[in-house]
Amino acid sequence: MLALVLCLALGGEVPVEPHLVGAPIVAIRIVRHDVFDLDDPATAAWPYRLADKLHVLSKEGYIRSMLLFREGEPLDPARLAESERLLRESGLLNPVTITAHAVPGGAEVVVETRDQWTTRPGLRYGKTGNRTSYGLDLSESNFLGWGKHVELDIRSDAERRSWTAIYRDPLFLSTRWRLELAHQDASDGKTEAVAVAYPFFSLLTPLAGGANWRHARLKEYLYSDGKKVVSGGVEARTYGVWGGVRVPSPEPTVDRLTVGFFGEELHYSGWAYRRGGSYEPPPDRKLVGLEVGWQRQVDNWVVVQGLRGWQRQEDAALGPNWSAAVGISLPSLGGEAGRARFSGEFFAASLVRRAYRWVEVQLTGRLEDQRPHNTVLRGEVGLKTTGRRSFLLRGVADVGYRLDRDRQLTLGADTGLRGWDPDTFDGTSRAVINLEWRQQIGGEILHLGVLGLTAFADAGRTWGARVGPGTEGWRGDVGVGLLFESTRASILRMTRLEVGFGDDGSGPVVLLLSGSLF
């Protein structure tokens, strides 16, 4: 397959012969392919046969339940295109193609999918500068072929040792209700969470709603020069019930109104400098009240290949999309007076030939005593070309205002400055610029993945340091690395081995990560 961008669906529709639009769907045929094609001599050897035998092929009923059209309905190209996106979005199937052709009495729709390997048994190891994490991760993202996710994760990292159990069901009780359960038992506390929702499953979903609850009791840290310098306990409870409705709007715009009840309670205890001396934490707070939100999404997508990886189909939103929400704490509901929380987001992108450009703005914070608190304005702009050889230029800034005293915006290898250890530079605001070149090497290796080279340069700065030194101006790094994209694993699995050199000549920082850094 070509590693160049493939514009398979633009403008939110699958190409369909004009005379079939509106024709009745008389049949839906599902064509499922396993992880490896055993009829291909290149993947007919025993290891590939064993993998397919161990893998449970996605059930036809699961695939049908994700479709937005049924037999007897008129054929709508937009619903075919969105059904493709939903199947790819699950991370379990890639590539996915939906086509239609004429048959006596109307149209037959053919849904063709290829399963991805979804079982992840084995050891976990990661390294980001002076920090390592390791553990055991047993997970299955397509349990029994029905799209359910079960996971047991045992790990040790710089902050804590923990084991976590997760269950996620996107089609609870064979409906479009979703259920999520999580429990974590850590060396410094516990976390439990439950969420059930009937989401805006598609752009055309008229009604949505749900409820959630989370309780966490953990120890948190503030860092300087990559080391813990302040620690303290945080107990947080969040909960809410919400409902939403799609508001009539002209195509291709989709507007949604959400209204809900929310609660947010935080209690702080035992905050101190680790070398001695007390540290003043934020005051406890309790926000309980009503929240109203508005979402606008434009049905404007493009299917590309070679964006974050080289081989995988990805659905890239073009927008423009935006959302905003405001929640007011009400004493009559048990909340503290004079407080509110707010959030907002804007995103827009374009794809011209091989160049994908995007801009994103996010705003979060609270209002207390008629003044903003814990407010962060984030802006990001980027340009990335697609193909076997690609370039990335990205700039992002997080500007904080009156941040809570348990919060930092540090800079290091984990936030884009790859020649420095994580959390090296303290700050309550930060900015970083990344320039990266990638080159795929050869073709697919053993039909498991593709290998590539990367070279990069980063520059960043922080300001408003809280417990340690900031960058004191702009700092930079350069580096090289190897990338491996797994072409048969669910979601986008990109393993990165990178070595960065900071501008102070202190030596290399090694990153070994699974997943895209940005």
C-alpha positions as CSV (number, residue, x, y, z in Angstrom):
1,M,0.0,0.0,0.0
2,L,1.2,3.5,-0.7
3,A,2.3,5.5,2.3
4,L,1.1,8.7,0.6
5,V,-2.1,10.4,1.6
6,L,-5.2,8.8,0.2
7,C,-8.2,11.1,0.1
8,L,-10.8,8.4,0.2
9,A,-13.7,10.5,1.6
10,L,-13.8,14.2,1.4
11,G,-16.7,16.4,2.5
12,G,-18.3,13.7,4.7
13,E,-19.4,11.3,2.0
14,V,-18.4,7.9,0.5
15,P,-18.4,8.1,-3.3
16,V,-21.6,6.6,-4.6
17,E,-23.1,6.4,-8.1
18,P,-25.6,9.2,-8.3
19,H,-28.5,6.9,-9.3
20,L,-28.1,4.9,-6.1
21,V,-28.5,7.9,-3.8
22,G,-31.9,7.5,-2.1
23,A,-32.4,3.9,-3.4
24,P,-33.6,1.4,-0.8
25,I,-31.0,-0.7,0.8
26,V,-32.0,-4.3,0.1
27,A,-29.0,-6.0,1.6
28,I,-26.0,-5.3,3.8
29,R,-23.1,-7.7,3.4
30,I,-20.3,-7.8,5.9
31,V,-16.9,-9.1,4.7
32,R,-14.5,-9.7,7.6
33,H,-10.8,-10.3,7.3
34,D,-8.6,-11.7,10.1
35,V,-5.4,-10.0,11.2
36,F,-3.3,-11.9,8.5
37,D,-4.4,-13.1,5.1
38,L,-3.6,-16.8,5.1
39,D,-4.3,-17.1,1.4
40,D,-1.3,-14.8,0.7
41,P,1.9,-16.9,0.6
42,A,3.8,-14.1,2.3
43,T,1.6,-14.5,5.4
44,A,0.7,-18.2,5.2
45,A,3.5,-19.5,7.5
46,W,2.7,-21.1,10.9
47,P,3.3,-18.0,13.1
48,Y,0.7,-16.0,11.1
49,R,-1.7,-19.0,11.2
50,L,-1.2,-19.3,15.0
51,A,-1.9,-15.6,15.5
52,D,-5.1,-15.8,13.5
53,K,-6.1,-18.9,15.4
54,L,-5.6,-17.2,18.8
55,H,-7.4,-14.0,17.7
56,V,-11.2,-13.9,18.0
57,L,-12.5,-12.3,14.8
58,S,-14.9,-9.4,15.3
59,K,-18.5,-10.6,15.4
60,E,-20.7,-9.7,12.4
61,G,-23.3,-8.6,15.0
62,Y,-20.8,-6.1,16.5
63,I,-20.0,-4.6,13.1
64,R,-23.7,-4.3,12.2
65,S,-24.5,-2.6,15.5
66,M,-22.0,0.1,14.7
67,L,-23.6,1.0,11.4
68,L,-25.9,4.0,11.0
69,F,-28.1,2.5,8.3
70,R,-30.4,-0.5,8.1
71,E,-31.9,-2.6,5.4
72,G,-35.0,-1.0,3.9
73,E,-33.7,2.6,4.5
74,P,-32.8,4.9,1.6
75,L,-29.1,5.0,0.9
76,D,-27.4,8.1,2.2
77,P,-23.7,8.5,1.4
78,A,-23.1,10.6,4.5
79,R,-24.3,7.8,6.7
80,L,-22.0,5.4,5.0
81,A,-19.0,7.7,5.5
82,E,-19.8,8.3,9.2
83,S,-20.2,4.5,9.7
84,E,-16.7,4.0,8.3
85,R,-15.4,6.6,10.7
86,L,-17.1,5.0,13.7
87,L,-15.6,1.6,12.9
88,R,-12.1,3.0,12.5
89,E,-12.5,5.1,15.6
90,S,-13.0,1.9,17.6
91,G,-9.3,1.1,17.0
92,L,-10.2,-2.5,16.3
93,L,-10.7,-2.5,12.6
94,N,-8.3,-0.9,10.0
95,P,-8.7,-0.5,7.1
96,V,-12.5,-0.1,6.7
97,T,-14.3,0.5,3.4
98,I,-18.0,0.7,2.7
99,T,-19.3,0.6,-0.9
100,A,-22.6,0.3,-2.6
101,H,-23.7,-1.1,-5.9
102,A,-26.9,-1.7,-7.7
103,V,-28.9,-4.9,-7.3
104,P,-32.5,-5.7,-8.3
105,G,-34.8,-3.6,-6.2
106,G,-32.3,-1.1,-5.0
107,A,-28.7,-1.2,-3.6
108,E,-26.5,-3.6,-1.7
109,V,-24.0,-2.1,0.8
110,V,-20.8,-4.0,1.3
111,V,-18.9,-3.4,4.6
112,E,-15.3,-4.7,4.4
113,T,-13.1,-4.7,7.5
114,R,-9.8,-6.1,8.6
115,D,-9.2,-7.0,12.3
116,Q,-6.3,-5.6,14.2
117,W,-4.4,-7.6,16.9
118,T,-6.1,-6.5,20.2
119,T,-4.6,-8.7,22.8
120,R,-1.7,-7.2,24.7
121,P,-0.1,-9.6,27.1
122,G,3.4,-9.0,28.4
123,L,5.9,-6.7,30.1
124,R,5.7,-3.0,29.9
125,Y,8.8,-0.8,29.9
126,G,9.3,2.9,29.3
127,K,12.0,5.4,29.7
128,T,11.8,9.2,29.5
129,G,15.2,10.7,30.5
130,N,15.9,9.9,34.1
131,R,12.5,8.3,34.7
132,T,11.6,4.7,34.0
133,S,8.4,2.8,34.3
134,Y,7.8,-0.9,34.2
135,G,5.1,-3.4,34.8
136,L,2.8,-6.1,33.5
137,D,-0.1,-5.2,31.2
138,L,-2.8,-7.8,30.3
139,S,-5.5,-6.3,28.1
140,E,-8.0,-7.3,25.4
141,S,-9.7,-4.5,23.5
142,N,-12.1,-6.7,21.5
143,F,-13.2,-9.3,24.1
144,L,-14.9,-12.2,22.4
145,G,-15.2,-10.1,19.3
146,W,-17.8,-7.7,20.7
147,G,-15.6,-4.6,21.1
148,K,-15.5,-4.8,24.9
149,H,-12.2,-3.7,26.7
150,V,-10.9,-5.6,29.7
151,E,-7.5,-4.7,31.3
152,L,-5.3,-5.5,34.2
153,D,-2.3,-3.1,34.5
154,I,0.4,-3.5,37.1
155,R,3.1,-0.9,37.0
156,S,5.7,1.1,38.9
157,D,6.8,4.6,37.9
158,A,8.3,7.7,39.3
159,E,5.2,8.6,41.4
160,R,3.7,5.3,42.6
161,R,3.3,1.6,42.3
162,S,-0.2,0.5,41.3
163,W,-2.5,-2.1,39.9
164,T,-5.5,-1.0,37.8
165,A,-8.5,-2.9,36.5
166,I,-10.6,-1.5,33.7
167,Y,-13.8,-2.6,31.9
168,R,-15.2,-0.6,29.0
169,D,-18.3,-1.7,27.1
170,P,-19.3,0.5,24.1
171,L,-22.6,-1.5,23.5
172,F,-23.8,-2.2,27.0
173,L,-26.6,-4.8,27.1
174,S,-26.5,-4.8,23.2
175,T,-27.6,-1.1,23.1
176,R,-25.8,2.1,22.4
177,W,-25.4,2.8,26.1
178,R,-21.7,2.8,27.2
179,L,-20.4,1.6,30.5
180,E,-17.0,2.2,32.0
181,L,-15.6,0.8,35.3
182,A,-12.2,1.4,36.7
183,H,-10.4,0.6,40.0
184,Q,-6.9,1.5,41.0
185,D,-5.1,0.4,44.1
186,A,-1.8,2.4,44.5
187,S,1.0,2.7,47.0
188,D,-0.3,6.1,48.0
189,G,-4.1,5.7,47.7
190,K,-7.0,4.5,45.6
191,T,-9.1,5.6,42.6
192,E,-12.5,4.3,41.6
193,A,-14.7,5.5,38.7
194,V,-18.0,4.6,37.1
195,A,-19.5,6.2,34.0
196,V,-22.6,5.2,32.0
197,A,-23.8,7.2,29.0
198,Y,-25.9,7.2,26.0
199,P,-23.6,9.4,23.9
200,F,-24.0,11.4,20.8
201,F,-23.1,8.3,19.0
202,S,-23.2,10.0,15.6
203,L,-23.7,13.4,14.1
204,L,-27.4,12.6,13.7
205,T,-28.1,11.3,17.2
206,P,-30.9,13.5,18.5
207,L,-30.7,12.9,22.3
208,A,-27.9,11.9,24.7
209,G,-27.3,11.7,28.4
210,G,-25.3,10.0,31.1
211,A,-23.9,10.0,34.7
212,N,-20.5,9.7,36.1
213,W,-18.7,9.4,39.5
214,R,-15.1,9.3,40.5
215,H,-13.3,9.2,43.8
216,A,-9.5,9.5,44.1
217,R,-7.2,9.6,47.1
218,L,-3.6,10.0,46.0
219,K,-0.3,11.8,46.8
220,E,0.7,14.5,44.3
221,Y,4.0,16.2,43.6
222,L,5.6,19.4,42.5
223,Y,8.9,19.1,40.6
224,S,12.2,21.1,40.1
225,D,15.1,19.9,38.0
226,G,13.3,16.7,37.4
227,K,13.1,15.9,41.1
228,K,10.2,15.9,43.6
229,V,10.5,18.9,45.9
230,V,6.9,19.2,47.3
231,S,4.4,16.5,48.0
232,G,0.9,16.3,49.6
233,G,-2.3,14.4,49.7
234,V,-5.3,15.2,47.5
235,E,-8.8,13.6,47.9
236,A,-11.0,14.4,44.9
237,R,-14.7,13.5,44.3
238,T,-16.3,14.4,41.0
239,Y,-19.8,13.4,39.9
240,G,-22.5,14.5,37.5
241,V,-25.6,13.8,35.5
242,W,-26.2,15.4,32.1
243,G,-28.5,15.4,29.1
244,G,-28.1,16.7,25.6
245,V,-30.2,17.5,22.5
246,R,-29.3,18.1,18.9
247,V,-30.5,21.6,17.9
248,P,-31.8,22.1,14.4
249,S,-29.1,23.7,12.2
250,P,-28.2,23.8,8.5
251,E,-26.1,21.1,7.1
252,P,-23.2,20.3,7.4
253,T,-23.3,22.0,10.8
254,V,-24.3,20.0,13.9
255,D,-25.3,22.0,17.1
256,R,-25.9,20.4,20.5
257,L,-27.1,21.8,23.8
258,T,-26.1,20.0,27.0
259,V,-27.5,20.7,30.5
260,G,-26.4,18.9,33.7
261,F,-25.8,18.7,37.4
262,F,-22.2,18.6,38.5
263,G,-20.2,18.2,41.7
264,E,-16.5,18.8,42.3
265,E,-15.0,18.4,45.8
266,L,-11.2,18.6,46.7
267,H,-9.5,18.3,50.0
268,Y,-5.8,18.8,50.6
269,S,-3.7,17.5,53.5
270,G,0.0,17.2,54.5
271,W,1.6,19.4,51.9
272,A,5.3,20.0,52.7
273,Y,8.7,20.4,51.1
274,R,10.4,17.1,51.0
275,R,13.5,18.5,52.6
276,G,11.5,20.0,55.4
277,G,9.2,22.9,55.9
278,S,5.5,23.3,55.2
279,Y,4.0,24.2,51.9
280,E,0.7,26.1,51.7
281,P,-1.7,24.1,49.5
282,P,-4.8,25.5,47.8
283,P,-7.9,25.9,50.0
284,D,-10.4,23.0,50.0
285,R,-13.3,23.7,47.6
286,K,-16.7,22.3,46.9
287,L,-18.5,23.2,43.7
288,V,-22.0,21.8,43.2
289,G,-24.4,23.2,40.8
290,L,-25.8,23.3,37.2
291,E,-23.8,23.4,34.0
292,V,-24.8,24.4,30.5
293,G,-22.8,23.7,27.3
294,W,-22.9,24.2,23.6
295,Q,-21.1,22.1,20.9
296,R,-20.8,22.9,17.2
297,Q,-19.3,20.3,14.9
298,V,-19.0,20.5,11.1
299,D,-19.3,17.3,9.1
300,N,-16.0,17.9,7.4
301,W,-13.5,15.1,7.4
302,V,-10.8,13.5,5.2
303,V,-9.5,10.0,5.3
304,V,-5.7,10.1,5.2
305,Q,-2.8,7.6,5.3
306,G,0.6,8.7,6.5
307,L,-0.3,11.3,9.0
308,R,0.8,10.2,12.5
309,G,2.1,6.9,11.2
310,W,2.8,5.6,7.7
311,Q,0.4,2.8,7.0
312,R,-2.8,3.3,9.0
313,Q,-6.0,4.9,7.8
314,E,-6.9,7.9,9.9
315,D,-9.9,10.2,10.0
316,A,-8.7,13.8,10.2
317,A,-11.3,16.4,11.2
318,L,-11.2,19.7,9.4
319,G,-13.9,21.6,11.2
320,P,-14.2,24.3,12.2
321,N,-15.5,22.8,15.5
322,W,-15.9,24.5,18.9
323,S,-17.5,23.9,22.3
324,A,-18.1,25.9,25.5
325,A,-19.5,25.1,28.9
326,V,-20.2,27.1,32.1
327,G,-21.1,25.6,35.5
328,I,-22.3,27.7,38.4
329,S,-21.9,26.5,42.0
330,L,-25.2,26.9,43.9
331,P,-25.5,27.0,47.7
332,S,-29.0,25.6,47.4
333,L,-27.5,22.4,46.0
334,G,-24.7,22.3,48.7
335,G,-22.0,24.1,46.7
336,E,-20.0,27.2,47.7
337,A,-21.3,30.5,46.6
338,G,-19.4,32.8,44.3
339,R,-17.7,30.1,42.3
340,A,-18.1,28.8,38.7
341,R,-16.1,26.7,36.3
342,F,-15.7,27.2,32.6
343,S,-14.2,25.5,29.5
344,G,-14.0,26.1,25.8
345,E,-12.3,24.7,22.7
346,F,-11.9,25.6,19.1
347,F,-10.3,23.5,16.3
348,A,-9.9,24.0,12.6
349,A,-7.7,22.3,10.0
350,S,-7.0,22.0,6.3
351,L,-5.4,19.4,4.0
352,V,-3.9,20.8,0.8
353,R,-2.1,18.1,-1.3
354,R,0.3,16.5,1.3
355,A,0.2,19.3,3.9
356,Y,-2.1,19.0,7.0
357,R,-2.4,22.3,8.9
358,W,-4.3,22.8,12.1
359,V,-5.0,25.4,14.9
360,E,-6.4,24.6,18.3
361,V,-7.3,26.8,21.2
362,Q,-8.5,25.6,24.7
363,L,-9.5,27.5,27.8
364,T,-10.2,26.1,31.2
365,G,-10.5,27.7,34.6
366,R,-12.7,28.9,37.5
367,L,-14.3,32.1,38.6
368,E,-14.0,33.0,42.3
369,D,-14.9,36.4,43.8
370,Q,-15.5,37.6,40.2
371,R,-11.8,36.9,39.2
372,P,-10.4,34.1,37.1
373,H,-8.5,31.3,39.0
374,N,-6.6,28.3,37.9
375,T,-7.0,29.5,34.3
376,V,-5.0,28.0,31.4
377,L,-5.2,29.3,27.9
378,R,-3.6,26.8,25.4
379,G,-2.9,27.6,21.8
380,E,-1.4,25.2,19.2
381,V,-0.6,25.6,15.6
382,G,1.0,23.0,13.4
383,L,1.9,21.8,9.9
384,K,2.6,18.2,9.0
385,T,3.2,16.7,5.6
386,T,2.2,13.1,4.8
387,G,4.0,10.3,3.1
388,R,7.1,8.1,3.4
389,R,9.2,11.3,4.1
390,S,7.4,13.9,6.2
391,F,8.1,17.1,8.1
392,L,6.4,18.4,11.2
393,L,6.4,22.0,12.5
394,R,4.5,22.6,15.7
395,G,4.2,25.4,18.2
396,V,2.2,25.3,21.4
397,A,1.8,27.7,24.4
398,D,0.1,27.1,27.8
399,V,-0.5,30.4,29.6
400,G,-1.5,30.1,33.2
401,Y,-3.2,32.7,35.4
402,R,-3.5,32.4,39.2
403,L,-2.9,28.6,39.1
404,D,-3.8,26.5,42.1
405,R,-0.8,26.0,44.3
406,D,-0.7,22.2,43.6
407,R,-0.3,22.8,39.8
408,Q,2.7,23.4,37.6
409,L,3.3,23.8,33.8
410,T,6.8,22.3,33.6
411,L,8.9,21.6,30.6
412,G,11.0,18.6,29.7
413,A,11.1,15.4,27.6
414,D,7.5,14.5,28.4
415,T,6.2,17.8,27.2
416,G,8.2,18.3,24.0
417,L,11.7,19.4,25.0
418,R,13.3,16.0,24.4
419,G,16.9,16.9,25.3
420,W,16.0,17.4,28.9
421,D,14.7,15.2,31.7
422,P,11.0,15.4,32.5
423,D,9.9,18.3,34.7
424,T,13.4,19.9,34.5
425,F,12.1,23.5,34.2
426,D,9.5,24.9,36.6
427,G,6.8,27.3,35.5
428,T,3.2,28.3,35.5
429,S,3.3,29.1,31.8
430,R,5.3,27.5,29.0
431,A,5.9,27.5,25.2
432,V,7.6,24.9,23.0
433,I,8.4,24.6,19.3
434,N,9.1,21.3,17.6
435,L,10.6,20.6,14.2
436,E,10.8,17.0,13.1
437,W,11.8,15.0,10.0
438,R,10.7,11.4,9.4
439,Q,11.7,8.9,6.8
440,Q,10.2,5.4,6.4
441,I,12.8,2.7,5.7
442,G,11.8,0.1,3.2
443,G,8.5,-1.7,3.4
444,E,6.6,-3.7,5.9
445,I,8.8,-5.9,8.0
446,L,7.5,-9.5,8.4
447,H,4.0,-8.1,7.8
448,L,4.1,-6.7,11.4
449,G,5.2,-3.1,11.0
450,V,7.4,-0.5,9.3
451,L,10.6,1.1,10.5
452,G,11.6,4.7,10.2
453,L,14.2,7.3,11.1
454,T,13.6,10.7,12.7
455,A,15.7,13.8,13.4
456,F,14.4,16.7,15.5
457,A,15.1,20.0,17.1
458,D,13.1,21.5,19.9
459,A,13.0,24.9,21.7
460,G,11.1,25.9,24.7
461,R,10.7,28.2,27.7
462,T,8.8,28.6,30.9
463,W,7.9,31.6,33.1
464,G,6.3,32.1,36.4
465,A,8.4,29.5,38.3
466,R,6.9,28.3,41.5
467,V,9.2,26.0,43.4
468,G,12.4,25.9,41.3
469,P,14.3,27.5,38.4
470,G,12.6,28.1,35.1
471,T,14.4,28.1,31.7
472,E,15.5,31.7,32.1
473,G,15.0,32.3,28.4
474,W,14.8,29.9,25.6
475,R,16.4,26.4,25.8
476,G,16.9,24.0,23.0
477,D,17.9,20.5,21.9
478,V,18.5,18.3,18.9
479,G,18.3,14.6,18.5
480,V,17.7,11.5,16.4
481,G,15.7,8.3,16.7
482,L,14.1,5.2,15.4
483,L,10.3,4.8,15.0
484,F,8.4,1.5,14.6
485,E,4.8,1.6,13.5
486,S,2.9,-1.6,14.3
487,T,0.6,-2.2,11.4
488,R,-1.4,-5.1,12.9
489,A,-2.1,-3.7,16.4
490,S,-5.2,-1.9,17.5
491,I,-5.2,1.8,17.8
492,L,-2.1,3.5,16.5
493,R,1.0,1.8,18.0
494,M,4.1,3.9,17.4
495,T,7.2,2.9,19.4
496,R,9.8,5.6,19.6
497,L,13.5,5.3,20.6
498,E,14.9,8.8,20.6
499,V,18.1,10.4,21.9
500,G,18.1,14.1,22.6
501,F,21.0,16.4,23.4
502,G,20.3,19.6,25.4
503,D,22.0,22.9,24.7
504,D,24.0,22.7,28.0
505,G,26.1,19.8,26.8
506,S,25.2,17.7,29.8
507,G,24.8,14.5,27.7
508,P,22.0,12.5,26.0
509,V,18.5,12.0,27.2
510,V,17.0,8.7,26.1
511,L,13.3,8.2,25.4
512,L,11.7,4.8,24.8
513,L,7.9,5.3,24.5
514,S,4.9,3.6,23.0
515,G,2.6,6.2,21.3
516,S,2.9,9.5,19.6
517,L,4.4,12.3,21.7
518,F,2.3,14.8,19.8
